[in-house]
Amino acid sequence: MAATSPAIELEVSGRTVRVSNPDRVYFPASGATKRDLVEYYLSVGDGIVRALRERPCMMHRFPDGLAGEKVHQKRLPKGAPDWMETVRVTFPRYNRTADELCVTELAHVIWAVQMSTVEFHPWNSRRADVESPDEWRIDLDPMPDCSFGRVRRVAAVAREVLDELGAVGWPKTSGGNGLHVYVRIAPEQSFADVRRAALAFAREVERRVPDDVTTTWWRKDRDPTKLFVDYNQNARDHTIASAYSVRGNQDATVSTPITWDEIADVEPRDLTMYTVPSRFADLGDLHAGIDDAVYSIAPLIEWAERDERAGLTEPEE
């Protein structure tokens, strides 16, 4: 049985958060502990709260650290203090509901880390209207043999298309091998329509750089050297790691907001829970203005209708 260390108490957002066994090693390769993870999230507090605020959030928990099993937790764990907040979401396919974590303050994040959460995966809608997304997510997902140089080239084309649409994109590393770009949208459309819009955008990027991009639905049919623009990340109850979320790998990489100009040189593996705090202290939250740049996806819906008239069908989830 692993040795335990005395619990500590932290004052966060005016709350007292008890952190049990803070010296438990979560990342065996580096020896980083639960306390280290807590201190990381405290250091990027404004950023992680902005990324998660008012959104249903799935927690990726590692009760025994990365050496143990990963738990995908939709429901808030039992024993939560009465100041934790949730939002009820439904899963019609299974005729079930879940009260998911709904972060509104940093203490909620730290309590989730106390409960062994490493990664935070929010919905692209908010508690006020869970069924109406306010975030369009562009996931530049490289296939196994796709170089990061190709990811960089496709990101430049994605920015070009966004500029032509008059949309402001907010890029970040995925914490893996790809890039994400978020666009704030008015919460006026269904998940299905936002997914249609995302597919229309992906097809336009593919038209411009067909040697680099694929929108082929079935993974087995995709060219392994290309980049898949994963429009399906906009489907209901599909989530990806938030900005400032640590990823559950031994390098403790972080899904990190970056500027468009940084894409040419960024090395995602260099952005970790050990390096991002100083970057955040220097630059602040590069996504701080995202709520002030709201875009209407109406032009993309027109593109989707154009493609559908041309016989391009929309793949089912």
KOLMINU-337706 format. One record per residue: z, x, y of N, C-alpha, C, O in turn. Coordinates in steps of 0.02 Angstrom, whole numbers, plus 50000, padded with zeros to 5 digits. Layout:
<rs>
ZXYZXYZXYZXY ...
</rs>
This chain:
<rs>
500005004349940500005000050000500005004450062500395009150067 499565002950110499505007050170500135006650212500445001350217 500325012350242500905012450286500765008250348500195007850371 501295005250375501215001350436501555004950494501995009150484 501335003250554501635006050615501955000450654501734994650648 502455001950695502804996650732502334992950778501884995850808 502434986450784502034982350830502164984350902502704986950919 501674983150945501744984351016501614977751052501284973351024 501864977151113501724971251154501374973451217501584978251250 500844969851235500454971351294500454965351341500434959651319 500464966751406500394961451455499654961251475499384965951504 499334955651460498624954851473498514948051505498704942951477 498204947951563498064941651598498694937451608498664931351607 499264940751616499884937051624500174934451559500664930751560 499874936351503500114934251437500414940351401500234946051415 500864939051355501114944251312500744943751245500794938751210 500374949051228499994949151165500324954351120500364960251137 500544952051062500844956551013500304959350968499904955650939 500284965950961499784969250919500164972550861500534977350870 500054969850802500394972450743500014978350714499404978650718 500384982950684500084988750650499544992050692498974992750668 499694994150753499174996850798498855003350774498315005150796 499195006850730498925013250706498515012650643498305017750614 498385006550622497935005650564497245008450582496975006850635 496965012450538496315015350551495775010150537495735007350482 495365008850587494825004050581494165007550567493735004750533 494075013550595493445017150588493585023850553493735028850586 493555023850486493765029850449493405036250468493715041650466 492775035950487492405042050501492695045850561492695051950562 492955042150610493235045350670493995045050672494305048650710 494285040750631495005039750633495225034850687495825034150699 494755031550720494925026850774495325020950745495175018450690 495825018850782496295013850759496215007150793495805006250838 496615002450769496654995850801496854996550875496574993150918 497325000950889497535002150958496945004751000496855002651057 496535009250971495955011751007495465006151023495175005951077 495385001550976494934995850987495204991351043494824989151086 495844990051041496164986051094496054989451162495854986151210 496174995951165496104999551229495384999451253495254999151313 494904999751206494204999251226494084992551261493814992451316 494274986951228494134980451258494504979351324494254976051368 495104982251331495434981951395495034985551449495024983451507 494714991051430494354995151480493724991751505493484993351560 493444987051467492824983551488492974976151498492544971851489 493594974651517493834967751519493384962951557493204957651530 493204964651618492794960051658492124958751624491874953151624 491834963951594491184963151562491204958951500490784954551491 491694960151456491714956251393491894948951407491634944551374 492324947751456492494940751472491884937251502491754931451485 491514940551545490914937451574490404935851518490094930551520 490334940251470489854939151416490054933351371489614929951343 490704932151363490944927051316491164920551349491274915551315 491244920651415491584915151449491304908251431490704906851439 491764903951407491624896851394491124895751337490874890151329 490984900951297490504900151242490854899551175491344903151163 490624895151130490874895551061490734902551035490194905351047 491204905351000491134912350981491344913450908491914912050889 490884916050869491054918250802491364925150804491124929550841 491884926150766492214932650762492024936150697492054933150643 491824942450702491704946550643492324950850634492444955550671 492724949050583493384952150572493364957050514492994956150465 493764962350521493834967350469494584968350457494874973150483 494894963950418495624964250409495884970950384496454972850397 495474974650346495674981150321495264986750352495204992150323 494994985550412494564990550442493884990550411493744986450366 493454995050433492764995150408492724996950334492204995850302 493254999850307493255001550235493324995350192493214995550132 493524989750223493634983650185493094978450196492554979950221 493254972350178492764966850181492684964350252493164964150291 492074962250269491934959250333491974951650326491704948750278 492314948450373492394941150372492054938150433492194940050489 491594933350420491274929650475491704923450488491704918750448 492054923350544492544918150557492304913550612492264915450670 492134907350592491934902350642492544898850671492564897650731 493034897450630493624893850653494154898650679494234904150653 494504896550732495044900650757495574901450702495774896450672 495784907650688496284908550634496924904750647497104903450705 497264902950594497904899350600498424903850633498384910050629 498904900750665499434904450696499294906650766499664910650795 498754904250795498574906150864499084903350913499324897750903 499244907150965499694904451017499384898551052498774897651052 499804894451084499554888251114499114889551175498784884851199 499094895751200498664897151258497954899451238497534900551282 497834900251174497154901551153496724895351163496974889751157 496084896351178495644890651191495084890351139494854895451113 494864884251125494334883151076493844878051102493954874751153 493284877651067492804872251079492574869751010492434873750965 492544863251003492344860350938491584860050934491254857450979 491314862750881490594862450868490484859050801490914859250757 489904855950794489734852450733489184856150695488774859650724 489194855150630488684858050587488394852350545488614851150489 487894848850574487634842850541487394844050470487474839650427 487114849850457486854851250390487404850750337487274848950279 488014852450356488574852550309489074846950322489574846350287 488944842850374489394837450393490094840150406490594837450382 490134845650444490774848850459490824850250533490334850250570 491444851650554491564853950622491994860250619492294861750567 492014863850675492434869750680492674870450751492284869450798 493304872250759493574873850825493514881350834493924885250809 492984883450870492844890550878493194893450939493334889850988 493324899850936493604903450993493174902151055492564902151051 493504901051112493164899951175493524904151228494034902051255 493264910051242493594914751286493534912551359492984910951382 494094912551394494084911551467494484916951503494474917251564 494834921251465495224926551496495294932251446495184931351386 495474938151471495494944151430496014943651374495914946551321 496564940151386497064939551333496774936351270496994938051215 496294931851277495974928751219495604934051177495624933851116 495274938651211494914943951176495414948451139495304950051080 495944950451173496414955051142496774951851083496914955151033 496934945351089497234941951031496754941950972496964942750914 496114940850986495624941050931495584947850899495514948350838 495644953150939495654959950911496284960850869496264963950816 496854958250893497464958350853497344955150784497634957250734 496914950150782496754946750719496174950250683495834947150643 496064956650699495594961050664494864959850683494414961950646 494734956550739494044955650761493774962150790494094965150834 493194964250766492844970050793492264967750836492164970150892 491864962950810491264960550844491364953450869491694949350836 491064951950927491064945250956490354942750960489924945950990 490224936950930489554934050927489554927050958489684922250923 489414926451023489434919951056488784916051048488244918851037 488844909451055488264905051060487924906351127488204909451172 487304903851134486954904251198487014897751237486574895951277 487564894151225487734888151264488484888451280488844892551252 488704884051324489404884251346489754877651328489444872651311 490404878051334490834872551313490674865951348490744860651317 490474866151411490344859951448489784855751416489794849651420 489304859051383488764855551350488494860251295488004863751305 488824860051239488664864751185487944864051161487654868851136 487654858151168486984856951142486424858951190485834858051174 486594861651249486094863451298486164870851316486604872651355 485744875151288485804882351301485704884051374485304880951409 486084889051397485984891551465485774898851464485784902351515 485594901251405485404908251397484814908751349484854906451292 484274911751372483694913251329483764920551309483834924951351 483734921751244483854928351217483214931151187482914928251142 483014936951212482424940551187482684946251144482984951051169 482574945751079482834950751032482254955051009481824952850972 482244961251032481724966051012481984969750950482364974550955 481774967350892482064969250828481574973650789481094971050760 481674980150788481194984550753481234983750677481784983350649 480664983750646480634983950573480834990950549480884995450590 480944991850484481244998050460480895004450480481215009650490 480225004350485479855010450502479595010450574479145014250591 479895006250615479705005950686480115010950726480725010950721 479785015150764480135020250803480445017150865480235011850888 480955020650892481255018150953480775019051012480815015451062 480325023751006479805024351057479395018051063479205016051118 479255014951007478895008551007479315003051038479054998751075 479965003051025480414998151056480384998851132480354993951168 480385005051156480345006251228479695003551257479695000451310 479135004651222478495002251248478474994551251478234991751300 478734991351200478734984051199479194981251253479044976151283 479754984651264480214982451318479854982451385479954977951426 479444987551397479074987851460478584982051467478504979251521 478274980151412477814974351414478204967851423477994963451461 478774967351390479194961351399479394960651472479394955151500 479574966251503479754965951574479164963751617479234959851664 478574966251600477964964351636477854956851634477704953751685 477934953951575477834946651567478374942851605478224937851637 478994945151600479534941851637479404941951712479504936951747 479174947651737479024948151808478484943151828478534940051881 477974942451787477444937751802477694930551802477444926251839 478184929151760478484922451756478974921251813479144915451827 479194926551846479704925851897480394925351869480844922651902 480494927851808481154927651775481484934451779481154939651775 482144934451788482524940651790482824941851721483204937751695 482654947451691482914949251625483464954451631483434958951673 483964953751590484554958151591484584961751523484814958851474 484364968051521484324971451456484984974451434485424975851474 485044975351368485604978851339485384981651272484914979151241 485724986851250485614989251183485914984151134486364980351152 485664984151074485924979451024486554982250990486934978550959 486654988750997487174992050957486894994450891487244997750852 486264992750879485904995150820485294998950842485335003550883 484704996950816484085000550831483644997050881483104999550898 483854991250905483424987350949483704986451018484184989751038 483394981951055483614980151122483624972551128483254968951094 484074970151170484094963051187483964962351262484144966751301 483654956851280483574955051351483794947851358483544943451323 484264946651404484504939851416484214937251482484144940951530 484064930851482483834927351542484264921151550484294916951505 484584920451607484974914351619484494908751636484034909551676 484604902951604484174897151614484604891051630485194890851616 484284886051661484634879851674484774876251608484324875851566 485374873751598485544870451534485264863351531485634858351531 484604862951529484254856551531483824855251470483524849951465 483794860051424483354859551367483754859851302484324862251301 483464857351249483774857751183483674864651154483264868551178 484054866151102483944872451066483224872851041482914878251043 482964867351017482274867450989481774869351043481314873251029 481854866851104481384868451157481464875651181480974878951198 482084878051183482174885051203481874889651150481584894851167 481934887751088481614891751034480854891551041480524896651032 480574885751057479854885251068479634889751126479134893251121 480024889651179479864893851237479904901251218479474905151238 480414903051180480494910051158479914912251114479684917951119 479674907751071479104909351029478474910251071478074914851058 478374906051120477794906651164477804913351200477284916651207 478394915351223478454921851256478304927551207477934932151224 478574927051147478464932251097477714932851081477464938451073 477374927251076476654927551061476264930751118475764934151106 476484929551180476144932751237476234940251236475764944051249 476834942551220476954949751214476524952551157476234957951164 476484948951102476074951151045475344951751065475004956351044 475084946951104474384947251125474244953551165473694956451161 474724955651204474614961451248474674968051211474324972951228 475104968351160475174974551121475184972951046475694973651013 474614970651020474594968450950474714973950900474914972650843 474604980150920474734985750873475474987350868475694990950822 475874984750916476584986350917477024980550896477584981650871 476794974350904477224968550898476974963850843476374963150832 477454960650809477284955250763477734949250777478314950050797 477454943350768477854937250768477804933750700477984927950693 477574937350650477524934650582478214932450558478704936150563 478244926250533478894923250518479234926450458479814928450463 478894927050402479214929550341479264937150343478764940650352 479864939650334479984946850338479544950750290479294956150307 479444948050229479054951650179478324952450200477974956850175 478094948350248477394948650270477294952850333476734953650356 477844955550361477784959350423477604966650409477814969550359 477224969550454477074976650453477724980450466478034979350519 477954984750421478594988150429478624993050487479164995550504 478044994550517478044999250573478074995750641478134999050693 478054989050641478024985350703478714982850725479214983450689 478724979950784479324976950812479254969350809478744966650830 479754966050783479764958850779480144956150840480724957850851 479804951950879480144948550935480474942350906480144937350893 481124942750895481474937650855481674931750897482234931250922 481204927150905481314921050944481824916450912482114912250946 481934917250846482384912650811483114913750830483544909750812 483264919150867483944919950891484134914750942484714914350963 483654910550962483794905051009483904898450973484004893351006 483884898550907484014892450869484764890750872485184895050884 484914884550860485614882250862486044886050812485844887050754 486634888150833487114891550791486874898350767487144901050718 486374901250801486194908150787486514912450841486474910850900 486834917750821487194921850869487034929150859486864931350804 487094932950914487034940250910487614943250949487934939850990 487744949550937488314952850968488254952451045487714953651073 488804950851077488804950151149488754956951183488854962151152 488604956751248488684962751289489394965151283489874961251287 489464971751275490104975251269490454974351201491004976951192 490134970851155490424970351088490334976951051489784979651048 490874979351022490834984950974490484982250912490564976450894 490104986550878489784984650816490174987450757490494992750762 490134984050702490514986050643490174991550603489994990550545 490084997350635489815003150599490255009150614490665009050660 490175014350575490635020050581490575023650648491045027050669 490015022950682489935026150747490245022050803490305024350859 490455015850787490755011350837490295010650898490525010950955 489645009750885489185008650939489345002050975489664997650947 489115001651037489254995751079488594992851103488134996551122 488554986251102487974982851132488064983151207488464979351236 487704987751239487864989951307487334987851358486754989451350 487544984351411487064983051466486804989551496487174994351507 486144989651507485814995351537485334992851590485184986851593 485084997351632484574995451681483894996151648483814999551597 483394992851677482714993451651482485000751653482145003051608 482675004251706482455011251712482755015751659482465020851641 483335013851633483655017951581483305017551514483385022051472 482905012351503482615011451437482185017351416482145018951357 481865020651464481435026251448481805032051414481505035851376 482445032651429482825038451404483435036651362483735041051331 483625030351360484245028651327484245030351253483735029651219 484805032751228484905033951157485475029351136486055030951148 485315023651104485845018751089486435021451051486995019051060 486325026351009486875029150969487385032951012487935034350989 487195034551074487655037951119488125033151154488605035251186 487995026651149488385021551183488885018651134488715014251094 489495021051137490005019351087490655017251121490715017551183 491145015151082491785013251110492145019251141492635018451177 491905025251126492205031251155491875033251221492185036551262 491245031351230490875033551290490775027951341490715029351401 490765021651320490615016151366491175015051418491015013251474 491815016151401492325014951453492215019051517492295016351571 492035025351511491925029351572491295027051608491265027051669 490795025051569490185022351599490355015951638490115014951694 490755011551608490945005351641491345006751704491255003351754 491785011651701492185013451760491735015851817491885014551875 491195019251800490745021951851490265016651877490135016251938 489985012451832489445007951850489655000651858489304996751889 490234998951830490424991851828489994988151777489654991251736 490004981651781489624977451735488914976551761488804973251812 488434979451727487734978951748487454971851740486914970351765 487814967551705487614960551699487994955951747487974949851739 488324958851795488754954851839488384949451877488674944251893 487744950351891487364945551930486984940451889486594936551917 487084940351824486654936251781486694928751797486194925251793 487284926351817487354919151830487024917051895486954911051909 486814921851935486494920351999485734920451995485394919452045 485464921451936484734922151928484494917151875484274919151820 484534910751891484364905451843483614903951845483324903051898 483324903551785482604902651778482454896051742482824894051697 481934892651763481704886651729481184888651677480704892151692 481274886351614480804888251561480194883651559479804884051512 480104879351609479534874751609478864878251597478454875751558 478724884051630478084887451616478014889551544477464889451517 478554891451512478524893451442478404887551396478064888151345 478684881851414478544875751375477794874051380477494871851331 477504875051439476774874051446476394878951401475904877051370 476624885251398476304890051353476364887751280475884888151242 476954885151262477064882851194476584877051178476284876851124 476514872451225476054866751214475334869151208474954866551167 475144874151248474474877051244474364880051174473834878951143 474844883751149474784886851083474744881651029474364882350981 475134876351036475134871050985474464867450984474224865550931 474174866351043473514863251046472984867651013472494865250985 473104874251016472624878950986472744879750911472404883650878 473224876050884473344876050813473864881150789473944882150729 474214884250837474744888950818475374884850805475684882550853 475554884050744476144879950727476784883950736476784890050736 477314880250743477974883450751478314883950684478414878850651 478484889950662478824890650597479504887150598479844886950650 479694884450542480354881350535480864886950523480704892350498 481494885350540482034890250527482104891350452482524895250431 
</rs>
